[in-house]
Amino acid sequence: MMMARKLVLLSAVALGGLMGMSPVAQARHRDGAAGPADTRAQDLLSHMTLQDKLSMVFTIDGGGTMGNAPVPPGGLGSAAYLRTPAGLPPLQISDAGLGLRNPSHVRPHGQAVGLPSGLATASTWDPDMARQGGAMIGNEAWRQGFNVLLAGGADLTRDPRGGRNFEYAGEDPLLTGRMVGATIAGIQSQHVISTLKHFAMNDLETSRMTMSADIDNAAMRESDLLGFEIAMETGHPGSVMCSYNRVNDIYACENPYLLTKVLKQDWKYPGFVMSDWGATHSSARSALAGLDQESSGDDADARPYFREILARDVKEGRVPTSRVDDMARRIIRSMYDVGLVDHPPVMQPLDVVTDTLASQHDEEEGAVLLKNRANILPLDPNARIAVIGGHADVGVISGGGSSQVDPIGAPPIGVVKGPGKKDWPGDPVYFPSSPFRMMQAEAPSAHLTYDPGTNITRAVEAARKADVAVVFATQFTYEGMDAANAMTLDDNQDALIAAVARANPRTVVVMETGDPVLMPWLDNVGAVMEAWFPGSGGGTAIARLLFGRVAPSGHLPMTFPASTAQLAHPDIAGVTATNVFEMQFHTDQELVYDEGSEVGYRWFDRTHARPLFPFGYGLTYTTFHNDGLRVRHHGHDVIATFTVRNTGTRAGVDVPQIYVGLPDGGGRRLAGWQRVTLAPGESREVSVRLEPRMLAHFDVKHNRWDVPSGHYRVWLGSSATDDSDQVTVHLGGWTMAP
């Protein structure tokens, strides 16, 4: 009955707006006779009043997001809601970084399937997998009545302690752009708008509301902005969300260089820019800089800038009506472009089985095998196995904040009862997908025991009695606070792992983390698998990986440092607070990114630092050999060709990577890769087209990409530190438009 009432209400809202249009406009709106999205948007805009247009440029709280805000009439209970004019369907806007969010559990039936973390998806190096995951989220949103998702996080990992790194896709702009863009494309294939966020330089949570990220424009174009640019080209997002922080001392949501110069002029972006919640600081200044829609302004921002003040700015000539036309047109254009108008959501049950399988397969491809001494993995299905720690008996941990999903099959508080934290984002939520139970199902002949790991003496005794000990280690990271604990596991987990490894050297460690962590016990354990935040199908995926039903194929999308001293910024500026609210507000903070575009592995390459595990690294249950690298170029196309051989005894997936070094030096850059599946003994010749912008510098003065003339080093490797095969090629140089 509740679903039926909501459907009637949505229909009534749409019908009310349609009745206010002229008969001609009604007909064109219904049947799409006006043609493509741009034409249809312009046609509809010509029939709208100024007040209609102004009503498009702000959203209100959807209920449950800011404090105890009620669900507005017509809303479903979400991040934001907009009752649109002119017969357009209302915008039902939901957080959905990793799955459909149900803020404050406001929707009684708001549980959903959650994907593994963005880092897990990025670890697949498989855009098709990212696209499938996006389609799953988009379809669940569509089935629950939502048509705009706040997804598509593309901020680079400039610091491995970042609280929201788990939502994003790592430290490289090419990998980030292609993977995040594919996720966006999957979401929008379901007639749901996706954002691309947080634009830009929102790479830390500390002081995120006020901090100025200071960086040279050329370096920014070659790193963080390039990730956004490639994601935009790949996914064509309907919206871009500007971020909280300042960039070179100007707030991102009123930054004309970012929003107008780069986004709308250089990249010719046709969609609309929405603000993050609480990221709008002005009316005329923001509108003229390129902000098109203020998000939940009444509740999130200091003042309702676009809802009340913008109309006065237009009336008094501070903002031209042509700018309001452009703001409304961009929003309407995106609605038509993804098919939101012609294919409105239809409330229906979720396909939980299919969607959970999609999440499981993502985790199976994204888990990264970091160590496997003496082939301790896969596990013997007849062994005595002691499973220890990490609440593996009940579920898998997830990251906190606006990407948090209410997991299907669990009460609102989750399957693990915490100590009763009340401050946002609350206790860690565990998805009810138990690795221990799934291991029992996967290997019924094995003798498995579970110990919670809270008493190290008892855990050690369990490990001594077993052939193999599998320790699950967890790290809770979340929006609003960076990990200020120097990348160490909390709750005495390092001591637990070390003690278990001393008792049984055949110890396997499964890491469920949102960031890299230091591993002081690494030399003493037999195997390590990085499972990230594993998602709704995580328990099954981990069990299948451990017993070899599927072979690991993930490769790291970020460098695992050996110490914080290796980082470009060993100390996080402003980490002095003790709670989330205080961490976000340090008004005097400026972070100078003097490393420029040398992010992550590029920094390690430049400084010759040896990481714990390098970017691109990952093992599997077979072995590969790649050789025969040769590079040819035809005009501006540069192609690397090589041979991949499976030299092991079982089928597996390899991810050979191509890196380039420019004639004038600097850290090497990932320029392309290819996932290759081979049977034992099989070989294949592979060709990879190198991304031209990875061969170039950005020339700010002439506003273009310059590929310098000279000799380029090209590496074929299994990670960013693999120098096993390389060649030198001479390129004549050329320029490209931004």
Buried (B, 14 or more C-beta within 10 A) or exposed (E): EEEEEBBEBBEEBBEEBBEBBEEEBBEBBEEBEBEEBBBBBBBBBEBBEBEBBBBBBBBBBBBBBBEEBEBBEBBBBBBBBBBBBBBBBBBBBBBBBBBBBBBBBBBEEBBBBBBBBBBBBBBBBBBEBBBBBBBBBBBBBBBBBBBBBBBBBBBBBBBBBBBBBBBBBBBBBBBBBBBBBBBBBBBBBBBBBBBBBBBBBBBBBBBBBBBBBBBBBBBBBBBBBBBBBBBBEBBBBBBBBBBBBBBBEBBBBBBBBBBBBBBBEBBEBBBBBBBBBBBBBBBBBBBBBBBBBBBBBBBBBEBBBBBEBBBEBBEEEBBEEEBBBBBBBBBBBBBBBBBBBBEBBEBEEBBBEEBBBBBBBBBBBBBBBBBBEEEBBBBBBEBBBBBBBBBBBBBBBBBBBBBBBBBBEBEEEBBBEEEEEEEBBBBBBBBBBBBBBBBBEBBEEBBBBBBEBEEBEEBBEBBEEBBBBBBBBBBBBBBBBBBBEEBBBEBEBBEBBBBBBBBBBBBBBBBBBBBBBBBEBBEBBBBBBBBBBBBBBBBBBBBBBBBBBBBBBBBBBBBBBBEBEBBBBEEBBBBEBEEBEBBBBBEEBBBEBEBBBBBBBBBBBBBEBEBBBBBBBBBBBBBBBBEBBEBEBEEEEBBBBBBBBBEBEBBBBBBBBBBBBBBEEBBBBBBBBBBBEBEEEEBBEBEBEBBBBBBBBBBBEEBBBBBBEEEBBBBBBBBBBBEEBBBEBEBEEBEBEB
